[in-house]
Amino acid sequence: MPEGGIGDPRVDAALQRLDSLDELPVSEHVEQYDALHRTLQDALATIDEG
């Protein structure tokens, strides 16, 4: 992630969660990727509102 984030707090938080994947069991990775995907979809769906 770029220093200081990308500028959208939702996306920045989602990307930070990716940094912690190494600390989770592999069995929990899919759930994390699904949550990230939903967050990014929501951010894209509302991109013109900001």
CORCOR-V972778 format. One record per backbone hydrogen bond with DSSP energy under -0.5 kcal/mol. NH is the residue of the N-H (numbers start at 1). CO is the residue of the C=O. If there is no record, write none. Layout:
nh->NH co->CO
nh->NH co->CO
//
This chain:
nh->5 co->2
nh->9 co->7
nh->12 co->8
nh->13 co->9
nh->14 co->10
nh->15 co->11
nh->16 co->12
nh->17 co->13
nh->18 co->14
nh->19 co->15
nh->20 co->16
nh->20 co->17
nh->21 co->18
nh->23 co->20
nh->24 co->21
nh->28 co->25
nh->29 co->26
nh->30 co->26
nh->32 co->28
nh->33 co->29
nh->34 co->30
nh->35 co->31
nh->36 co->32
nh->37 co->33
nh->38 co->34
nh->39 co->35
nh->40 co->36
nh->41 co->37
nh->42 co->38
nh->43 co->39
nh->44 co->40
nh->45 co->41
nh->46 co->42
nh->47 co->44
nh->49 co->46
nh->50 co->46
nh->50 co->47
//
